[in-house]
């Protein structure tokens, strides 16, 4: 059963499949109308249901399911305007800010942050000062945005943007790479060959870096541990440096034959999880670069298109294109697997708590923003 509502006028649409029959019930102006259509098979009826749901989402309806069970969607909202590699979003105080590409058919086109309520209500589009939001992370009461390799601070309460590059001098302006990572009230960000920390509202320089080039693509990704005191930095093939975020000291260097990662994270035991850039294989490394084989890192969980860690580091979501696997890292068990909807090739996912529920928030390349109960 799919229950959709148009929040602008209160119209409702309920869809369900019984055997080979798609049943559509629309409620407009207090009047109910039901239609039924029979298909050649149950599978065809299910496909027709998904198609009708998607058409309704694009017309402004929102899927709401407050009683969703684990692995089921409690919310679908059509955002539109995705762009390859740029599916950024961040949650902030029972709201979500989701990147929307404005299109490039016009020279003066602009991009947006769409402001969403947890009920799926679109509260408006905020014009971005630069196009292409590669990353968006919450840091305390503000958001840090990576807008086409320039780092901006955004205050949701005032709606103001602050270009952090304007207040800094850079030694290597030719290094056109960047990242943003955050945990609680601490963030690390990089642009133009320099890494900075944001802690307690204060920005401090941390270290310099130079990204190695492979096949005309630079190597650069980073991650903070759960208390924000260590930064894992990967900008050279087969090497990860562990830096102190307090003084920039190199605490450790992990070296091996793991190649190039396009995403890394710290696990609670101090090991580092990385996703290979080309093969999508997940690799877990200890402090001396030895490969580890945790019990959950096998089968469908051994390869991914993306992954994300919960804020407390206790759970890992492994995204294999159109499927999500939730791993409890304390017990090392795979606890939940479910299909993701409205995904073509890729999506971005984050653990988010809202309305008293634990969710996996997902922004897809098909233009949808969703919450799944986990």
C-alpha positions in Angstrom: 0.0 0.0 0.0 1.3 3.5 -1.0 -0.4 6.4 0.7 0.3 9.8 -1.0 -0.9 13.2 -0.1 -0.7 16.6 -1.9 0.3 18.9 1.0 -0.8 22.0 -0.9 -4.5 21.0 -1.3 -5.0 17.9 0.9 -5.8 15.6 -2.1 -4.9 12.0 -1.3 -4.1 8.9 -3.4 -3.9 5.4 -2.1 -2.4 2.6 -4.3 -2.3 -1.1 -3.7 -1.9 -4.3 -5.6 -4.1 -7.3 -5.1 -3.0 -10.3 -7.2 -2.9 -9.0 -10.7 -5.1 -5.9 -10.0 -3.9 -2.4 -9.3 -6.4 -0.5 -7.2 -6.2 3.3 -7.2 -8.3 5.3 -4.7 -8.2 9.1 -5.0 -9.8 11.5 -2.5 -10.4 15.0 -3.7 -12.6 17.7 -2.1 -14.0 15.0 0.2 -15.1 12.8 -2.7 -13.6 9.3 -3.1 -13.2 7.6 -6.5 -11.8 4.1 -6.9 -10.5 2.5 -10.1 -9.1 -1.0 -10.8 -7.0 -2.3 -13.6 -6.0 -5.9 -14.2 -2.6 -6.8 -15.6 -1.2 -10.0 -17.1 0.8 -10.8 -14.0 1.4 -9.7 -10.4 4.8 -8.4 -11.5 3.3 -6.2 -14.2 0.8 -4.9 -11.7 3.6 -4.0 -9.2 5.5 -2.2 -11.9 2.4 -0.2 -12.8 2.0 0.7 -9.2 5.5 2.0 -8.9 5.1 4.0 -12.2 1.9 5.6 -10.9 3.5 6.4 -7.6 6.4 8.1 -9.4 4.1 10.1 -11.7 2.2 11.3 -8.6 5.4 12.3 -6.8 6.4 14.4 -9.8 3.0 16.1 -9.6 3.7 17.3 -6.1 2.3 14.4 -4.0 4.4 13.1 -1.0 4.5 9.5 0.2 4.0 9.4 4.0 3.9 6.2 6.1 4.3 6.9 9.8 3.8 3.2 10.5 6.6 2.1 8.3 8.4 -1.0 9.5 12.2 -1.5 9.4 13.4 -1.4 5.8 10.4 0.4 4.5 10.1 4.0 3.3 8.3 6.4 5.6 8.8 9.3 3.2 9.3 9.9 -0.5 9.6 13.5 -1.9 10.4 14.5 -5.5 13.2 17.0 -5.6 14.4 16.6 -9.2 17.5 18.4 -10.5 20.1 15.8 -9.7 23.6 15.9 -11.3 26.2 13.2 -11.6 28.2 13.0 -8.4 26.4 15.9 -6.8 23.6 14.5 -4.6 24.4 16.4 -1.4 22.1 16.9 1.5 22.2 17.5 5.3 19.7 17.4 8.2 19.4 20.2 10.6 16.8 20.5 13.5 14.0 18.4 12.1 14.6 19.8 8.6 16.6 18.7 5.6 18.5 20.8 3.1 18.8 19.0 -0.3 20.8 20.1 -3.3 18.9 20.7 -6.5 20.5 21.4 -9.8 18.9 24.3 -11.7 20.0 23.1 -15.1 22.6 24.5 -17.5 20.5 25.3 -20.6 20.6 29.0 -19.7 23.9 30.9 -19.0 22.4 32.6 -16.0 20.9 29.4 -14.4 21.4 28.9 -10.7 21.4 25.9 -8.3 19.4 25.6 -5.0 19.1 24.1 -1.6 15.6 22.8 -1.2 14.4 23.2 2.4 12.2 20.2 3.5 10.2 19.5 6.6 10.3 16.0 8.0 6.7 15.5 6.7 8.0 16.2 3.1 6.7 19.7 2.9 8.9 21.8 0.6 9.5 25.1 2.5 11.3 26.8 -0.4 14.4 26.9 -2.6 17.4 28.8 -1.5 19.7 30.1 -4.3 23.2 28.9 -3.9 26.1 31.4 -4.4 27.9 28.9 -6.6 26.7 25.8 -8.6 27.4 22.1 -7.9 27.1 21.1 -4.2 29.5 18.2 -3.9 29.1 17.9 -0.2 26.9 19.2 2.6 27.6 18.5 6.3 26.0 19.7 9.5 28.4 21.2 12.1 26.6 22.3 15.2 24.0 24.9 14.2 25.4 25.6 10.7 26.1 23.7 7.5 29.3 23.4 5.6 28.9 23.2 1.8 31.4 22.2 -0.8 30.3 24.3 -3.7 32.4 23.3 -6.7 35.5 23.1 -4.5 34.9 26.3 -2.6 33.8 25.8 1.0 30.9 27.9 2.3 29.3 28.2 5.7 25.5 28.4 5.6 23.4 29.5 8.6 19.9 28.0 8.3 18.4 30.5 10.8 19.5 33.6 8.8 19.8 32.1 5.4 23.2 33.7 5.0 26.2 32.2 3.1 29.8 32.9 4.0 32.6 32.1 1.4 35.4 30.9 3.7 38.0 31.2 0.9 37.7 35.0 1.1 39.2 35.2 4.6 42.2 33.0 3.9 45.4 33.1 2.0 46.4 30.0 0.0 50.0 28.9 -0.8 48.9 26.5 -3.6 46.0 27.9 -5.6 46.7 25.4 -8.4 45.5 22.5 -6.1 41.9 22.5 -7.2 40.5 19.7 -4.9 38.4 19.8 -1.8 36.6 17.9 0.9 34.3 18.5 3.9 33.9 16.1 6.8 32.2 16.7 10.1 31.3 15.0 13.4 29.1 16.7 16.1 30.6 20.2 16.5 33.9 19.6 14.8 34.7 19.7 11.1 37.7 19.5 8.8 37.7 20.9 5.3 40.2 21.5 2.6 40.6 23.6 -0.5 43.5 24.8 -2.6 46.0 22.5 -0.9 45.3 23.4 2.7 43.3 21.7 5.4 41.5 23.6 8.2 39.5 22.7 11.2 36.3 24.3 12.5 35.8 23.8 16.2 33.7 25.9 18.5 33.1 28.4 15.7 36.8 29.0 15.3 38.7 28.1 12.0 42.3 27.0 12.3 44.8 25.9 9.7 45.8 22.3 10.2 48.1 21.0 7.4 49.0 21.2 3.7 48.4 18.5 1.2 49.0 17.6 -2.5 46.7 15.2 -4.3 48.3 12.7 -6.5 46.8 12.4 -10.0 45.8 9.1 -11.5 44.1 8.9 -15.0 43.6 12.7 -14.9 41.6 12.3 -11.6 43.0 13.5 -8.3 43.1 11.3 -5.3 41.5 12.9 -2.2 39.1 11.8 0.5 39.1 12.2 4.3 37.2 11.3 7.4 37.1 12.2 11.1 36.8 9.7 13.9 33.7 9.8 16.1 35.2 12.3 18.6 36.8 14.6 16.0 40.3 14.3 17.2 41.8 12.3 14.3 41.6 12.9 10.6 42.3 10.1 8.0 43.6 11.7 4.8 44.0 9.8 1.6 45.7 11.8 -1.2 48.3 9.3 -2.5 47.9 5.8 -3.9 48.4 3.1 -1.3 48.7 5.6 1.6 46.5 7.0 4.3 47.9 9.5 6.8 46.3 9.8 10.3 46.6 13.4 11.6 45.8 14.9 14.9 43.1 17.6 14.4 44.5 19.4 17.5 47.9 20.2 16.1 48.3 18.6 12.7 50.8 16.1 13.9 51.0 12.9 11.8 50.1 10.1 14.2 50.4 7.2 11.8 50.8 6.3 8.1 48.9 3.3 6.8 50.7 1.9 3.7 49.8 -1.1 1.6 48.7 -2.3 -1.8 45.1 -1.2 -1.4 45.3 1.2 -4.4 42.9 4.2 -4.6 39.9 4.9 -2.4 37.2 7.4 -3.1 35.7 7.1 0.4 37.0 6.2 3.8 35.9 6.2 7.4 37.1 5.2 10.8 35.6 2.2 12.5 35.2 2.1 16.3 38.1 -0.3 16.8 40.5 2.2 15.1 40.6 0.4 11.7 39.9 2.3 8.5 37.3 1.2 6.0 37.8 2.3 2.4 35.9 1.8 -0.9 38.1 1.2 -4.0 37.6 3.8 -6.6 37.2 1.6 -9.7 36.0 -1.8 -8.4 33.9 -0.7 -5.5 35.4 -3.3 -3.3 35.4 -2.6 0.5 38.7 -2.9 2.2 39.3 -2.8 6.0 42.8 -1.9 7.2 44.5 -1.9 10.6 47.1 0.6 11.7 50.0 -1.1 9.9 48.1 -1.6 6.6 47.2 -5.2 7.1 43.8 -6.2 5.6 41.2 -7.2 8.1 38.3 -9.6 7.5 35.4 -8.7 9.9 32.5 -11.2 9.8 30.2 -8.8 8.0 32.6 -8.0 5.2 31.5 -10.8 2.8 28.9 -11.6 0.2 26.8 -8.6 -0.8 28.5 -6.5 1.8 31.9 -6.9 0.3 31.3 -4.4 -2.5 29.4 -1.1 -2.6 28.6 2.0 -4.6 28.6 4.0 -1.3 28.5 3.6 2.4 27.9 5.7 5.5 28.5 5.5 9.2 26.0 6.4 12.0 27.0 9.4 14.1 27.9 7.3 17.1 29.9 4.8 14.9 27.7 1.9 15.9 26.1 1.1 12.6 27.2 1.0 9.0 25.0 1.3 5.9 26.5 -0.3 2.8 24.8 0.8 -0.4 25.0 -1.6 -3.4 23.3 0.5 -6.1 19.6 -0.2 -5.5 20.0 -2.1 -2.2 21.0 -1.1 1.4 22.6 -3.4 4.0 22.6 -2.3 7.7 25.5 -3.7 9.8 25.6 -3.6 13.6 29.3 -3.0 14.2 29.1 -3.9 17.9 27.9 -7.4 17.2 29.5 -7.6 13.7 26.1 -8.8 12.3 24.2 -7.8 9.2 20.8 -6.8 10.7 18.8 -5.5 7.8 18.8 -5.5 4.0 16.2 -3.8 1.8 15.6 -2.4 -1.7 16.0 1.3 -2.3 13.4 2.9 -4.6 13.7 5.5 -7.3 17.5 4.8 -7.9 18.9 4.7 -11.4 22.7 4.2 -10.8 23.6 5.9 -7.5 22.5 7.7 -4.4 23.8 9.4 -1.3 22.8 8.1 2.1 23.1 9.2 5.7 21.8 8.1 9.1 19.3 10.7 10.4 17.1 10.7 13.4 13.8 12.6 13.0 10.3 12.5 14.5 11.6 10.2 17.2 12.6 7.5 14.6 15.9 6.2 13.3 16.2 6.6 9.5 18.4 6.1 6.6 18.0 9.3 4.5 18.6 8.8 0.8 18.9 11.2 -2.1 18.7 9.5 -5.5 19.9 10.3 -9.0 16.3 9.9 -10.1 15.4 13.0 -8.2 13.9 11.6 -5.0 14.6 12.2 -1.3 13.5 9.4 1.0 13.5 8.2 4.6 13.7 4.5 5.4 13.2 3.2 8.9 16.3 1.4 10.2 
